[in-house]
Amino acid sequence: MMKRVFLFVATNIAITLAVTVVLSLLGIGNYRIAGGRLDYGALMVFCLIWGMVGSFISLQLSRFIAKRMTGLQLVDGRSGREEADWVYRTVERLTKQAQLPMPEVGVYDSPEVNAFATGPSKSRSLVAVSTGLLRGMRRDEVEAVLAHEVSHIKNGDMVTMTLIQGVVNAFVMFASTVVANVVRNALQGNRDRDEGGGGGGFMIEFVVRMVLQVAFGILGGMVVAWFSRAREFRADAGAAALNGRSPMIAALRRLQATHELVDPSHAQLATMKISGGDGKWMMMLSTHPPLEQRIAALESLR
């Protein structure tokens, strides 16, 4: 697992650095004007581009990252492994019902009961399941889980979450930079502005900006998590439409019984899980609703 987390973090750091360097070379990052003040229009453009480009690069790399993090093996329905070929045929049937292009299908070795869908578009998507899920659920329940993942693709959830994350990233950078600049100017007063920005003023602004990015990032994470929870309800309803409500409810109940095999400890990987654990202590940052709420929502469907 540590290897997966390292790859995820390293990839995102590389993306962030690359976007920052490119924007600086293009001159888009020059949002400061005389006297230590900010050009709010230029800052807004910089933050929006930085947030959106980084998010969309991550989206374009999502299948590659998922394959490397899980070590999954792609299947094509002709592997000779009955269970893996059944998974492929099931996804094929569900995508035809949903009128979608056939995604890549993979199985990865893990005791965790899990499945996920990712990819930059409906025509370039990936559905993957763990061996733990295949061992821990009946086939009708696995079909329901696969229908849930296909529904994520049909709903365009990957792109939607990328747009939301990009906007949140832009807001965090913009708000933290503006507030940090106000704090610097207030503390340094006319002396720092007259000197064109001293080292002390720079350090004050840097520290304040870092603290605010963490604080605003947590608030932004709550917004992203709320949208993520909403998409899980939609995907459950989509799975019920594709494959029946009872199998999806049965699959969620099975997850309740095996929740100890869902690893909730790495927030970076949370969106690649069918369940987020119980999430009671940090519900506002949970990417998945409690299983009992998802079951209740399905039971109330007409």
HELIX and SHEET records of a PDB file:
HELIX    1   1 MET A    2  LEU A   25  1                                  24    
HELIX    2   2 ALA A   34  GLY A   36  5                                   3    
HELIX    3   3 TYR A   40  GLN A   60  1                                  21    
HELIX    4   4 SER A   62  THR A   70  1                                   9    
HELIX    5   5 GLU A   82  GLN A   97  1                                  16    
HELIX    6   6 THR A  131  GLY A  136  1                                   6    
HELIX    7   7 ARG A  139  LYS A  154  1                                  16    
HELIX    8   8 ASP A  157  ASP A  194  1                                  38    
HELIX    9   9 GLY A  199  ASN A  243  1                                  45    
HELIX   10  10 ARG A  245  ALA A  257  1                                  13    
HELIX   11  11 HIS A  259  LEU A  261  5                                   3    
HELIX   12  12 ALA A  267  MET A  272  5                                   6    
HELIX   13  13 MET A  283  LEU A  285  5                                   3    
HELIX   14  14 LEU A  291  GLU A  299  1                                   9    
SHEET    1   A 2 ARG A  32  ILE A  33  0                                        
SHEET    2   A 2 ARG A  37  LEU A  38 -1                                        
SHEET    1   B 4 GLN A  73  VAL A  75  0                                        
SHEET    2   B 4 GLU A 104  TYR A 108 -1                                        
SHEET    3   B 4 ARG A 124  SER A 130  1                                        
SHEET    4   B 4 ALA A 115  SER A 121 -1                                        
END                                                                             
